[in-house]
Amino acid sequence: MFWEVDPDTVSGDDHLTDPEFEKEAWLSMVMLEWGSCGQVATTAAPGQSVDDAPCVGYALYAPPNAVPRAQRLPTGPVSADAVLLTSMGTEPGHESDGLPHTLIAQVVAELIRRGVRALEAFGRTAETAELLDGSVGPEDEAAVAALGECSFDQCMIDADFLQDVGFVVVTPHRFFPRLRLELDKGLGWKAEVEAALERLLDSAELQQPIGAVTAGSF
């Protein structure tokens, strides 16, 4: 749990200490109030159900008002017309097969379908490595404090990767820039989404978006 909790409540008496329960509660809240909020990739052998296959990658996103930690980042707030890409990750060995790009393509395709205008994210630059030795200057203390105990590589998405998939920096910062991908100009993504899906079919099968309903449900 990082993006999903209010930092002021982390050490409070009423704060729950079960991260798995808290994550499930947050997902349930977002799905109930807003809709599907993630993409999951699994490896599945021929004839195997994706429900039984291991997860090899994920991407989570939500409206900014559902992401308390976003208010603490020095390059916030997130634009009112945007959805925030909070986190994503892949299992070791799957980074080089295009899975991160495919997950982003799936997120974009889903949000375009829903009429979302833009996708934003807080990135981490290569300069964050300078913060690992603990020598934080006064001007950077607030930015680092916003991360709490979470490591940069776990809680922040690589800014170079975000730019590689089409995001542009809208609020610069030495360590934690805010980036934006316009989706109302998303026609150019169509071919990339289709190509990414074809690449993924050889090694992984994407499940339904988190919180999505199957055909015939309501």
Backbone as JSON, one array per atom type, in Angstrom:
{
  "sequence": "MFWEVDPDTVSGDDHLTDPEFEKEAWLSMVMLEWGSCGQVATTAAPGQSVDDAPCVGYALYAPPNAVPRAQRLPTGPVSADAVLLTSMGTEPGHESDGLPHTLIAQVVAELIRRGVRALEAFGRTAETAELLDGSVGPEDEAAVAALGECSFDQCMIDADFLQDVGFVVVTPHRFFPRLRLELDKGLGWKAEVEAALERLLDSAELQQPIGAVTAGSF",
  "N": [[0.84, -1.19, 0.0], [0.66, 2.12, -0.96], [0.13, 4.39, -2.79], [-2.56, 4.3, -2.26], [-3.38, 5.02, 0.29], [-4.01, 7.52, 2.79], [-1.35, 9.46, 3.81], [-1.39, 10.67, 6.34], [-2.83, 8.98, 7.92], [-1.45, 6.67, 8.24], [0.06, 6.04, 10.51], [-1.84, 6.24, 12.4], [-4.19, 5.45, 15.06], [-6.48, 4.25, 14.13], [-5.8, 3.16, 11.77], [-5.71, 0.49, 9.53], [-3.66, -2.44, 9.63], [-3.2, -4.39, 7.82], [-1.96, -4.89, 4.84], [-2.8, -6.32, 2.53], [-5.56, -6.62, 2.89], [-6.27, -3.92, 2.94], [-5.57, -3.15, 0.36], [-7.36, -4.67, -1.17], [-9.72, -3.53, -0.25], [-9.48, -0.93, -1.19], [-9.4, -1.37, -3.99], [-11.95, -2.45, -4.33], [-13.53, -0.25, -3.63], [-12.85, 1.65, -5.64], [-13.62, 0.27, -7.96], [-16.35, 0.03, -7.53], [-17.23, 2.69, -7.41], [-16.15, 3.92, -9.67], [-15.26, 2.16, -11.69], [-13.5, -0.34, -13.7], [-10.05, -0.66, -12.89], [-7.51, -1.48, -13.6], [-5.02, -3.53, -15.32], [-4.11, -6.86, -15.96], [-1.63, -9.24, -16.69], [-1.17, -12.6, -17.62], [0.57, -15.72, -17.85], [-0.34, -18.37, -19.87], [-0.72, -21.69, -20.68], [-1.58, -23.53, -23.69], [-5.0, -24.25, -23.64], [-5.15, -23.91, -20.93], [-6.73, -22.34, -18.18], [-6.85, -18.83, -17.69], [-7.23, -18.06, -15.13], [-5.87, -19.86, -13.61], [-3.28, -19.44, -14.21], [-0.03, -18.02, -13.61], [0.47, -14.63, -12.54], [2.14, -12.23, -14.47], [2.48, -9.58, -14.91], [1.29, -6.23, -14.28], [-0.84, -3.31, -14.21], [-1.98, -0.42, -12.66], [-4.54, 2.02, -12.26], [-6.35, 5.06, -11.61], [-8.91, 7.53, -10.82], [-7.69, 10.74, -9.83], [-8.73, 11.7, -7.38], [-9.1, 9.46, -5.9], [-6.7, 8.68, -5.05], [-4.88, 9.19, -2.53], [-2.11, 9.68, -1.9], [-1.09, 11.02, -4.05], [-1.52, 13.69, -3.66], [0.61, 14.54, -2.21], [2.93, 14.63, -3.68], [5.54, 16.63, -5.09], [5.12, 17.61, -7.65], [2.46, 17.62, -8.12], [-0.89, 19.07, -8.36], [-2.59, 16.25, -9.96], [-3.99, 16.66, -13.19], [-7.37, 17.73, -13.63], [-8.81, 16.53, -15.67], [-7.69, 14.11, -16.1], [-6.75, 10.62, -15.71], [-4.94, 8.84, -13.24], [-2.05, 6.98, -13.63], [-0.94, 4.8, -11.44], [0.83, 2.69, -10.63], [2.91, 0.06, -11.89], [4.16, -3.14, -12.93], [6.36, -5.89, -13.73], [7.1, -9.38, -13.73], [10.42, -10.67, -13.13], [12.35, -11.25, -16.04], [10.43, -10.81, -17.93], [10.52, -8.27, -18.84], [11.85, -7.67, -21.2], [10.37, -8.64, -23.31], [8.5, -6.96, -24.27], [6.31, -6.66, -22.63], [5.79, -4.58, -20.65], [5.21, -2.39, -22.37], [3.01, -3.43, -23.66], [1.14, -3.63, -21.59], [0.74, -0.91, -21.01], [-0.36, -0.16, -23.45], [-2.76, -1.58, -23.34], [-3.99, -0.33, -21.16], [-4.3, 2.25, -22.22], [-6.01, 1.69, -24.41], [-8.3, 0.82, -23.05], [-9.0, 3.13, -21.56], [-9.41, 5.03, -23.57], [-11.63, 3.9, -24.76], [-13.45, 4.41, -22.77], [-13.69, 7.1, -22.87], [-11.89, 8.8, -21.6], [-9.8, 11.64, -21.25], [-7.06, 12.03, -20.8], [-4.01, 10.5, -19.6], [-2.08, 10.45, -16.75], [1.05, 10.4, -14.91], [3.32, 10.03, -12.18], [6.69, 10.19, -12.5], [9.94, 8.66, -11.97], [13.21, 9.86, -12.06], [16.56, 9.16, -13.33], [18.19, 10.41, -11.57], [17.26, 9.91, -9.04], [18.78, 8.0, -7.86], [20.75, 9.28, -6.5], [19.63, 9.88, -4.11], [19.63, 7.64, -2.58], [21.78, 7.31, -0.87], [21.18, 8.72, 1.32], [21.86, 11.37, 1.55], [20.2, 13.96, 1.5], [19.24, 17.08, 0.38], [18.01, 20.16, 1.85], [16.14, 21.3, 0.13], [15.02, 19.14, -1.1], [13.82, 17.55, 0.76], [11.05, 17.5, 1.29], [10.03, 16.27, -1.0], [11.15, 13.69, -0.87], [10.15, 12.86, 1.57], [7.51, 12.48, 0.95], [7.42, 9.98, -0.12], [7.7, 8.27, 1.97], [8.33, 5.14, 3.44], [8.6, 3.7, 1.17], [10.42, 2.33, -1.54], [12.01, 3.92, -4.36], [12.05, 2.49, -6.8], [10.01, 0.66, -6.5], [7.64, 2.06, -6.05], [7.42, 4.14, -7.84], [7.18, 4.95, -11.3], [9.46, 4.46, -13.94], [10.66, 7.36, -15.41], [11.86, 7.63, -17.91], [10.93, 5.38, -19.27], [8.19, 6.01, -19.39], [8.25, 8.25, -21.07], [9.19, 7.02, -23.31], [6.99, 5.56, -24.17], [5.3, 7.51, -24.99], [4.45, 9.51, -23.22], [4.65, 12.92, -22.08], [6.59, 15.35, -20.34], [4.95, 17.41, -18.1], [5.13, 18.8, -15.76], [8.09, 19.62, -14.68], [10.69, 18.1, -12.69], [13.51, 17.46, -10.69], [13.69, 14.91, -9.6], [11.08, 13.7, -9.47], [9.16, 14.05, -11.85], [6.0, 15.08, -13.3], [4.1, 13.46, -15.73], [2.32, 13.32, -18.87], [-0.07, 11.82, -21.01], [-1.84, 12.4, -23.83], [-5.06, 11.37, -24.58], [-7.22, 11.94, -26.14], [-6.26, 12.27, -28.58], [-5.82, 9.85, -29.57], [-5.89, 8.19, -31.85], [-3.63, 7.39, -33.17], [-2.66, 5.41, -31.61], [-3.95, 3.1, -32.23], [-2.89, 1.19, -34.11], [-0.57, 0.5, -32.73], [-1.56, -0.59, -30.36], [-2.88, -2.87, -31.38], [-0.7, -4.25, -32.49], [0.84, -4.68, -30.22], [-0.81, -6.36, -28.74], [-0.83, -8.62, -30.38], [1.83, -9.41, -30.14], [1.91, -10.11, -27.48], [0.24, -12.33, -27.3], [1.7, -14.57, -27.92], [3.11, -15.23, -25.67], [1.81, -14.54, -23.33], [-1.39, -14.11, -21.81], [-3.83, -11.68, -21.68], [-5.89, -10.88, -18.97], [-9.31, -9.99, -18.2], [-9.92, -6.47, -17.58], [-9.28, -5.32, -14.25], [-12.03, -5.63, -12.21], [-13.76, -5.6, -14.31], [-16.74, -6.72, -16.03], [-18.05, -9.88, -17.05], [-19.38, -11.03, -20.22], [-22.82, -10.58, -20.4], [-23.2, -10.04, -17.75], [-24.17, -7.65, -15.21]],
  "CA": [[0.0, 0.0, 0.0], [1.4, 3.38, -1.01], [-0.72, 5.41, -3.38], [-3.96, 4.11, -1.91], [-3.72, 5.43, 1.66], [-3.67, 8.88, 3.2], [-0.16, 9.37, 4.67], [-1.68, 11.12, 7.69], [-3.5, 7.92, 8.69], [-0.62, 5.47, 8.26], [0.46, 5.71, 11.88], [-2.95, 6.52, 13.3], [-4.72, 4.31, 15.81], [-7.57, 3.62, 13.39], [-5.31, 2.67, 10.49], [-5.58, -0.97, 9.46], [-2.27, -2.83, 9.42], [-3.18, -5.52, 6.9], [-1.86, -4.29, 3.51], [-3.59, -7.05, 1.55], [-6.95, -6.25, 3.11], [-6.43, -2.53, 2.55], [-5.52, -3.09, -1.1], [-8.64, -5.19, -1.65], [-10.76, -2.55, 0.07], [-9.31, 0.19, -2.12], [-9.83, -1.82, -5.31], [-13.41, -2.58, -4.31], [-14.1, 1.09, -3.62], [-12.68, 2.28, -6.95], [-14.45, -0.44, -8.93], [-17.76, 0.33, -7.26], [-17.54, 4.1, -7.66], [-15.61, 4.44, -10.93], [-15.15, 1.12, -12.71], [-12.26, -1.11, -13.75], [-8.92, 0.21, -12.56], [-6.22, -2.12, -13.81], [-4.82, -4.58, -16.31], [-3.26, -7.94, -15.45], [-1.17, -10.18, -17.71], [-0.81, -13.91, -17.1], [1.04, -16.72, -18.81], [-1.27, -19.49, -19.89], [-0.44, -22.7, -21.7], [-2.77, -23.86, -24.48], [-6.03, -24.97, -22.92], [-5.14, -23.59, -19.5], [-7.5, -21.16, -17.8], [-6.02, -17.73, -17.21], [-7.4, -17.97, -13.68], [-4.91, -20.75, -12.98], [-1.94, -19.09, -14.67], [0.61, -17.01, -12.76], [0.5, -13.24, -13.0], [3.49, -11.8, -14.86], [2.54, -8.13, -15.03], [0.07, -5.52, -13.9], [-0.84, -1.85, -14.25], [-3.12, 0.1, -11.91], [-4.84, 3.43, -12.55], [-7.56, 5.51, -10.91], [-9.07, 8.98, -10.81], [-6.79, 11.29, -8.81], [-9.36, 11.89, -6.06], [-9.07, 8.17, -5.21], [-5.28, 8.37, -4.8], [-4.47, 10.2, -1.55], [-0.69, 10.0, -1.89], [-0.78, 11.92, -5.17], [-1.57, 15.07, -3.18], [1.86, 14.86, -1.52], [4.06, 14.74, -4.6], [5.83, 18.04, -5.36], [4.7, 18.02, -8.99], [1.01, 17.57, -8.22], [-1.85, 17.96, -8.45], [-2.93, 15.67, -11.25], [-5.0, 17.45, -13.9], [-8.74, 17.3, -13.35], [-9.36, 15.75, -16.78], [-6.82, 12.94, -16.31], [-6.69, 9.47, -14.82], [-3.57, 8.67, -12.79], [-1.4, 5.67, -13.66], [-0.24, 4.81, -10.16], [1.93, 1.74, -10.53], [2.93, -1.08, -12.8], [5.33, -3.97, -12.74], [6.41, -7.19, -14.4], [7.99, -10.35, -13.11], [11.74, -10.75, -13.78], [12.4, -12.06, -17.25], [9.37, -10.44, -18.87], [10.66, -6.88, -19.24], [12.41, -7.51, -22.54], [9.49, -9.16, -24.36], [7.5, -5.95, -24.63], [5.14, -6.71, -21.76], [5.43, -3.26, -20.1], [4.58, -1.6, -23.42], [1.69, -4.0, -23.93], [0.25, -3.24, -20.5], [0.37, 0.49, -21.23], [-1.27, -0.12, -24.6], [-4.06, -2.05, -22.87], [-4.55, 0.74, -20.34], [-4.72, 3.31, -23.14], [-7.17, 1.23, -25.16], [-9.45, 0.81, -22.14], [-9.4, 4.49, -21.19], [-9.97, 5.66, -24.77], [-12.98, 3.35, -24.9], [-14.3, 5.03, -21.76], [-13.78, 8.53, -23.1], [-10.96, 9.57, -20.76], [-9.06, 12.57, -22.1], [-5.6, 11.97, -20.63], [-3.44, 9.62, -18.59], [-0.9, 11.08, -16.17], [1.82, 9.56, -14.0], [4.49, 10.6, -11.55], [7.83, 9.36, -12.86], [11.2, 8.83, -11.24], [14.33, 10.04, -12.97], [17.78, 8.46, -12.96], [18.83, 11.14, -10.47], [16.81, 9.44, -7.72], [19.84, 7.17, -7.3], [21.53, 10.12, -5.6], [18.94, 9.96, -2.83], [19.74, 6.38, -1.87], [22.82, 7.36, 0.15], [20.68, 9.47, 2.47], [22.29, 12.77, 1.54], [19.11, 14.73, 0.92], [19.31, 18.49, 0.68], [16.77, 20.74, 2.4], [15.17, 21.57, -0.93], [14.44, 17.88, -1.57], [13.3, 16.78, 1.89], [9.6, 17.32, 1.16], [9.78, 15.29, -2.06], [11.51, 12.36, -0.38], [9.23, 12.53, 2.66], [6.24, 12.04, 0.38], [7.52, 8.56, -0.43], [7.67, 7.46, 3.17], [9.27, 4.02, 3.48], [8.57, 2.97, -0.1], [11.57, 2.58, -2.38], [11.67, 4.57, -5.61], [11.83, 1.55, -7.89], [8.78, -0.06, -6.26], [6.45, 2.92, -5.99], [7.42, 5.13, -8.9], [7.44, 4.41, -12.63], [10.62, 5.07, -14.59], [10.25, 8.47, -16.28], [12.34, 7.37, -19.27], [9.98, 4.45, -19.88], [6.96, 6.73, -19.69], [8.48, 9.07, -22.26], [9.37, 6.1, -24.44], [5.68, 5.12, -24.66], [4.53, 8.64, -25.49], [4.16, 10.56, -22.24], [5.5, 14.11, -22.1], [6.69, 16.0, -19.04], [4.15, 18.63, -17.99], [5.65, 19.5, -14.59], [9.44, 19.09, -14.48], [11.26, 17.98, -11.35], [14.77, 16.73, -10.78], [13.5, 13.51, -9.23], [9.73, 13.16, -9.65], [8.34, 14.84, -12.78], [4.66, 14.58, -13.66], [4.02, 13.28, -17.17], [0.94, 13.24, -19.38], [-0.32, 11.25, -22.33], [-3.15, 12.82, -24.33], [-5.81, 10.23, -25.14], [-8.21, 12.37, -27.13], [-5.58, 12.21, -29.86], [-5.34, 8.48, -29.48], [-6.05, 7.35, -33.03], [-2.34, 6.83, -33.54], [-2.37, 4.25, -30.78], [-4.69, 1.91, -32.66], [-1.99, 0.19, -34.69], [0.36, 0.03, -31.7], [-2.31, -1.47, -29.47], [-3.1, -4.14, -32.06], [0.58, -4.94, -32.62], [1.24, -5.12, -28.89], [-1.63, -7.51, -28.37], [-0.36, -9.77, -31.14], [3.09, -9.86, -29.56], [1.66, -10.72, -26.18], [-0.48, -13.59, -27.41], [2.65, -15.66, -28.02], [3.72, -15.58, -24.38], [0.96, -14.23, -22.18], [-2.77, -13.79, -22.15], [-4.35, -10.64, -20.79], [-7.19, -11.1, -18.38], [-10.2, -8.83, -18.23], [-9.5, -5.43, -16.65], [-9.72, -5.54, -12.88], [-13.34, -5.07, -11.96], [-14.62, -5.67, -15.49], [-17.75, -7.77, -15.96], [-18.08, -10.77, -18.2], [-20.55, -10.82, -21.07], [-24.08, -11.0, -19.8], [-23.31, -9.56, -16.38], [-24.63, -6.27, -15.11]],
  "C": [[0.88, 1.25, 0.0], [0.49, 4.49, -1.51], [-2.12, 5.43, -2.77], [-4.35, 4.6, -0.52], [-3.3, 6.88, 1.89], [-2.47, 8.8, 4.14], [-0.43, 9.77, 6.12], [-2.3, 10.03, 8.55], [-2.62, 6.69, 8.86], [-0.26, 5.06, 9.68], [-0.65, 5.97, 12.89], [-3.49, 5.27, 13.96], [-5.77, 3.54, 15.01], [-7.1, 3.02, 12.07], [-5.14, 1.16, 10.53], [-4.15, -1.34, 9.08], [-2.15, -4.04, 8.51], [-3.15, -4.98, 5.47], [-2.72, -4.99, 2.47], [-5.07, -6.7, 1.67], [-7.21, -4.82, 2.62], [-6.43, -2.38, 1.03], [-6.84, -3.57, -1.69], [-9.76, -4.19, -1.41], [-10.69, -1.37, -0.89], [-9.79, -0.18, -3.52], [-11.35, -1.91, -5.37], [-14.08, -1.22, -4.37], [-14.03, 1.73, -5.01], [-13.56, 1.6, -7.99], [-15.92, -0.12, -8.77], [-18.11, 1.74, -7.69], [-17.14, 4.59, -9.04], [-15.56, 3.4, -12.04], [-13.81, 0.43, -12.67], [-11.06, -0.19, -13.61], [-7.58, -0.47, -12.75], [-6.22, -3.12, -14.94], [-3.85, -5.59, -15.72], [-2.89, -8.85, -16.6], [-0.77, -11.49, -17.04], [-0.25, -14.77, -18.22], [0.09, -17.89, -18.74], [-0.9, -20.43, -21.02], [-1.71, -22.97, -22.49], [-3.76, -24.7, -23.69], [-6.1, -24.68, -21.44], [-5.96, -22.33, -19.25], [-6.56, -20.08, -17.3], [-6.14, -17.56, -15.7], [-6.39, -18.82, -12.93], [-3.47, -20.41, -13.33], [-1.34, -18.0, -13.78], [0.56, -15.62, -13.39], [1.94, -12.85, -13.32], [3.59, -10.29, -15.02], [1.22, -7.49, -14.66], [0.27, -4.03, -14.11], [-2.11, -1.39, -13.55], [-3.3, 1.59, -12.21], [-6.16, 3.78, -11.87], [-7.71, 7.01, -11.06], [-8.26, 9.56, -9.66], [-7.42, 11.47, -7.44], [-9.43, 10.59, -5.27], [-7.65, 7.77, -4.82], [-4.72, 9.41, -3.83], [-3.01, 10.62, -1.63], [-0.32, 10.99, -2.99], [-0.79, 13.38, -4.73], [-0.26, 15.5, -2.55], [3.04, 15.06, -2.46], [4.29, 16.2, -4.98], [5.38, 18.52, -6.73], [3.2, 17.88, -9.19], [0.43, 18.96, -8.23], [-2.0, 17.42, -9.86], [-4.04, 16.5, -11.89], [-6.39, 16.86, -13.7], [-9.32, 16.42, -14.44], [-8.61, 14.45, -17.0], [-7.09, 11.84, -15.3], [-5.22, 9.27, -14.47], [-3.13, 7.21, -12.9], [-0.53, 5.6, -12.42], [0.97, 3.9, -10.13], [1.8, 0.66, -11.59], [4.2, -1.87, -12.55], [5.22, -5.26, -13.51], [7.35, -8.11, -13.64], [9.33, -10.37, -13.85], [11.71, -11.69, -14.97], [11.37, -11.68, -18.29], [9.49, -8.98, -19.33], [11.04, -6.74, -20.7], [11.49, -8.0, -23.65], [8.36, -8.2, -24.71], [6.3, -5.9, -23.72], [4.8, -5.35, -21.13], [4.73, -2.38, -21.13], [3.16, -2.11, -23.7], [0.69, -3.62, -22.84], [-0.2, -1.79, -20.65], [-0.61, 0.59, -22.38], [-2.67, -0.57, -24.19], [-4.76, -0.99, -22.01], [-5.1, 1.85, -21.24], [-5.98, 2.91, -23.89], [-8.43, 1.26, -24.3], [-9.94, 2.22, -21.83], [-9.95, 5.27, -22.38], [-11.41, 5.19, -24.96], [-13.95, 4.03, -23.94], [-14.37, 6.55, -21.88], [-12.91, 9.39, -22.22], [-10.07, 10.42, -21.65], [-7.55, 12.42, -21.98], [-5.24, 11.0, -19.52], [-2.18, 10.31, -18.07], [-0.22, 10.12, -15.21], [2.94, 10.39, -13.39], [5.67, 9.67, -11.85], [9.0, 9.57, -11.91], [12.33, 8.91, -12.24], [15.54, 9.23, -12.49], [18.46, 9.12, -11.77], [18.35, 10.68, -9.1], [17.85, 8.54, -7.07], [20.68, 7.96, -6.3], [20.91, 10.19, -4.21], [19.13, 8.71, -1.98], [20.79, 6.4, -0.77], [22.42, 8.2, 1.35], [21.08, 10.92, 2.52], [21.26, 13.62, 0.81], [19.23, 16.19, 1.35], [17.99, 19.02, 1.18], [15.7, 20.95, 1.34], [14.47, 20.31, -1.42], [13.78, 17.07, -0.46], [11.8, 16.51, 1.75], [9.27, 16.26, 0.12], [10.05, 13.88, -1.58], [10.56, 11.93, 0.73], [7.91, 12.02, 2.13], [6.24, 10.55, 0.08], [7.46, 7.68, 0.8], [8.73, 6.37, 3.13], [9.33, 3.26, 2.16], [9.78, 3.32, -0.95], [11.13, 3.13, -3.73], [11.29, 3.58, -6.7], [10.53, 0.77, -7.72], [7.54, 0.81, -6.43], [6.36, 3.94, -7.11], [7.77, 4.46, -10.23], [8.59, 5.18, -13.27], [10.18, 6.14, -15.59], [10.7, 8.25, -17.72], [11.4, 6.4, -19.99], [8.69, 5.17, -20.27], [7.12, 7.59, -20.94], [8.63, 8.19, -23.49], [8.03, 5.65, -25.02], [4.77, 6.29, -25.01], [4.15, 9.71, -24.5], [5.11, 11.74, -22.44], [5.48, 14.75, -20.71], [5.87, 17.29, -19.05], [4.56, 19.45, -16.76], [7.02, 18.92, -14.28], [9.82, 19.02, -13.0], [12.51, 17.14, -11.48], [14.58, 15.24, -10.52], [12.15, 12.94, -9.66], [8.87, 14.03, -10.56], [6.94, 14.23, -12.93], [4.56, 14.58, -15.18], [2.58, 13.05, -17.6], [0.93, 12.64, -20.78], [-1.73, 11.64, -22.75], [-3.84, 11.63, -24.99], [-6.86, 10.66, -26.15], [-7.59, 12.51, -28.51], [-5.06, 10.79, -30.06], [-5.48, 7.62, -30.71], [-4.73, 6.71, -33.44], [-1.96, 5.62, -32.72], [-3.01, 2.98, -31.32], [-3.77, 0.82, -33.2], [-1.04, -0.37, -33.64], [-0.34, -0.91, -30.73], [-2.49, -2.85, -30.11], [-1.8, -4.93, -32.17], [1.04, -5.48, -31.27], [0.46, -6.34, -28.44], [-1.18, -8.76, -29.11], [0.93, -10.31, -30.56], [2.85, -10.61, -28.26], [1.02, -12.09, -26.28], [0.47, -14.78, -27.49], [3.17, -16.12, -26.66], [2.83, -15.34, -23.18], [-0.42, -13.88, -22.67], [-3.29, -12.78, -21.15], [-5.72, -11.03, -20.27], [-8.07, -9.88, -18.62], [-9.62, -7.75, -17.32], [-10.05, -5.72, -15.26], [-11.07, -4.87, -12.67], [-14.27, -5.14, -13.16], [-15.61, -6.81, -15.33], [-17.65, -8.64, -17.2], [-19.36, -10.52, -18.99], [-21.8, -11.36, -20.4], [-24.24, -10.56, -18.36], [-23.85, -8.13, -16.38], [-24.28, -5.71, -13.74]]
}
